């Protein structure tokens, strides 16, 4: 198992941080990684990396799962 895989395994089920919550909310609104990056003043690659962490922490595999979790928390 790679270090990356170990790190992701440790993140599963943990709470989202402030930036992760910002990106999560923008994902639910339908923004792309590029659009989110421009809006928050960060690189598209950074957004993509954070999205992977969000997927792991929420235990989902796609945007549909992310949206579902958003409405479950409401």
Protein Blocks (a to p, Z undefined) as FASTA:
>chain_A
ZZklmmmmmmgopacdfklmmmmmmmmnopafklmmmmnopafklmmmmmmmmmmmnopa
bfklmmmmmmmmZZ
